[in-house]
């Protein structure tokens, strides 16, 4: 069973993904962060090659294999990767 403390230990660093890095570093950093998030969630992707910010906590990511995912924070505060 995953405790709140263990969940918070990896959710809070992921929250930095949605805080938004500086515009100059945003592109590469966002792609790497989304790749890591999708991989941690166990979703097949390989590498994120493009992304579009919908809101501060909602992104559309396109993987190298062509799959597209909506990566967002749910109402329960969990990071979710939903295949589009």
C-alpha positions as CSV (number, residue, x, y, z in Angstrom):
1,X,0.0,0.0,0.0
2,X,1.3,3.4,-0.9
3,X,1.2,5.9,2.0
4,X,0.5,9.6,1.6
5,X,4.1,10.3,2.5
6,X,5.4,8.1,-0.3
7,X,2.9,9.5,-2.8
8,X,3.9,13.0,-1.8
9,X,7.6,12.2,-2.2
10,X,7.2,11.7,-6.0
11,X,4.1,13.9,-6.6
12,X,5.7,17.1,-5.3
13,X,8.7,16.9,-7.6
14,X,6.3,16.2,-10.4
15,X,4.4,19.4,-9.5
16,X,7.5,21.3,-10.6
17,X,6.7,20.1,-14.1
18,X,3.5,22.1,-14.0
19,X,5.0,25.2,-12.4
20,X,6.6,26.0,-15.7
21,X,10.3,26.6,-16.2
22,X,11.7,29.7,-17.9
23,X,10.7,30.1,-21.5
24,X,14.2,29.5,-22.8
25,X,14.6,26.1,-21.1
26,X,10.9,25.2,-21.3
27,X,11.0,23.2,-24.5
28,X,13.7,20.6,-23.8
29,X,12.9,20.5,-20.0
30,X,9.2,20.0,-20.6
31,X,9.8,17.1,-23.1
32,X,12.2,15.4,-20.7
33,X,9.9,15.9,-17.7
34,X,6.9,14.6,-19.6
35,X,8.9,11.6,-20.8
36,X,9.8,10.8,-17.1
37,X,6.3,11.3,-15.9
38,X,4.8,9.0,-18.6
39,X,7.5,6.4,-17.9
40,X,6.9,6.5,-14.1
41,X,3.2,5.9,-14.7
42,X,4.1,2.8,-16.8
43,X,2.6,4.0,-20.0
44,X,4.4,2.9,-23.2
45,X,5.9,6.0,-24.9
46,X,9.7,5.8,-25.3
47,X,10.3,9.5,-25.6
48,X,8.1,12.6,-25.8
49,X,9.0,14.5,-29.0
50,X,6.5,17.3,-28.8
51,X,4.2,18.8,-26.2
52,X,1.6,21.5,-26.0
53,X,0.6,23.2,-22.8
54,X,-3.2,23.3,-22.4
55,X,-3.2,24.8,-18.9
56,X,-0.7,25.0,-16.0
57,X,-1.5,21.4,-15.0
58,X,-2.6,19.9,-18.4
59,X,-0.4,19.0,-21.3
60,X,-0.7,17.1,-24.6
61,X,2.4,15.0,-25.3
62,X,3.3,13.2,-28.5
63,X,5.6,10.2,-28.2
64,X,8.2,9.0,-30.7
65,X,6.0,6.0,-31.5
66,X,3.2,8.3,-32.5
67,X,1.0,7.8,-29.4
68,X,-0.5,10.9,-27.9
69,X,-1.3,11.4,-24.2
70,X,-3.0,14.0,-22.1
71,X,-0.9,14.4,-19.0
72,X,-2.6,16.3,-16.2
73,X,-3.3,16.5,-12.5
74,X,-6.6,15.0,-11.5
75,X,-9.1,16.5,-9.1
76,X,-7.7,14.0,-6.5
77,X,-4.2,15.5,-7.0
78,X,-2.7,12.6,-8.9
79,X,-0.8,12.9,-12.1
80,X,-2.6,11.0,-14.9
81,X,-1.5,10.1,-18.5
82,X,-4.6,9.5,-20.6
83,X,-4.2,8.1,-24.1
84,X,-5.8,10.3,-26.8
